[in-house]
Amino acid sequence: MNAPPRIVAHLDMDAFFASVELLRYPELCGLPVVVGGWHPHQPVTETDPATGVTRRRFARLRDYAGRGVATTATYEARELGVHSAMPLMKAARLAPDAVLLPADFEQYRRYSRLFKEAARTIAPRIEDRGIDEIYLDLTEEVAPNIDSPDDAWWCAREVATTLKRVVRSATGLTCSIGLAPNKLLAKLASELDKPDGLTVITEAEIASRIWPLPARRLNGVGPKTNARLESLGIRTIGELADADAAWLVANFGASYGRWLHQVSQGRDDREVEVFSEPKSISRETTFDRDMHPVRDRAELGRIFTELCEQLGHDLQRRHYAGRTIGVKLRFEDFRTVTRVHTLEAPIMEPHAIRLAAGMCLKRVTLDRRIRLLGVRADSLTPISES
């Protein structure tokens, strides 16, 4: 038998943060829900004194005032035009009656661990791409179960169906999976049939299924590049594939031009990286209102300590210690300042991180309101679990 084709899966959790919230608040299923902002819009539990019936009252987008952004939204909210990273004030104009929930990243990280652990029981060759998505190399899972290469995609679909089932069983959440010969196509495939989709794209289907898509769907084509492509008359991936490679290089530079030509043809030689060392681990928050360094000093101190504690817990959970601790501040005029402090030995304890970050903070002139605050650990060292 000839060698089976390389089979890569991209597993993407459906509206992940919002879906986790719907597990907690099932009465919101089917409604437009937006997750984002800071703590004041927590749901409130109320009891009717006449009937004794207890119910939850949720904040609505129309009542929001602040500078927060949407972290995610349910598909019902997306149909109204709301999307992640959209300012909540703008989202309120599009969907004023949508429910607004605060983000709970501790809960999202918990469910992230659950779905990745479940997936690893079926296909251990996993590349972690963030809190809600992974790549999986299914080639070794498929090869022993086929008689000919023609059976590979049918078998891969069976493996992907099992992956969806174990993820649902472990978390109560749905995911969408794309199957393809490489990571580029697998990611595109996972986005074609959301939510709860399972899509296969082979090399023979690139022209019919990938080329009609907008060029902006390519991971790596941002708004500026897309606008530039459109100004040159290129709107679809197929039109990009028809463009001469030398012309792309002339317009976008040697490296990026060659990359555009390659990905438009559906080519991607990247391996599924089963493990890669993180370069840094950080925690930061953007405030709903600018915080005054004097009048809001107590609140800023509390948040700063919480960020250091969260960073310490992240390091301990992932079994790393950091030798360089840094702080990041963005002021009301959008000026961003960073300061770092390198220690003699790496640390992971929240108290030690707070002390080191505090030394960094003392080197910042706090003469204007603050809109963002963050802490970071660099120069990471793996720590044994024993």
Secondary structure, 3 states (H helix, E strand, C coil): CCCCCCCEEEEEECCHHHHHHHHHCHHHCCCCEEEECCHHHCCEEEECCCCCCEEEECEEHHHCCCCCEEEEECHHHHCCCCCCCCEHHHHHHHCCCCEEECCCHHHHHHHHHHHHHHHHCCCCCEEECCCCEEEEECHHHHHHHCCCHHHHHHHHHHHHHHHHHHHHHHHCCCEEEEEECCHHHHHHHHCCCCCCCEEECCHHHHHHHHCCCEHHHCCCCCHHHHHHHHHCCCCEHHHHHHCCHHHHHHHHCHHHHHHHHHHHCCCCCCCCCCCCCCCCEEEEEEEEEEECCCCCHHHHHHHHHHHHHHHHHHHHHHCEEEEEEEEEEEECCCCEEEEEEEEEEEECCHHHHHHHHHHHHCCCCCCCCEEEEEEEEEEEEECCCC
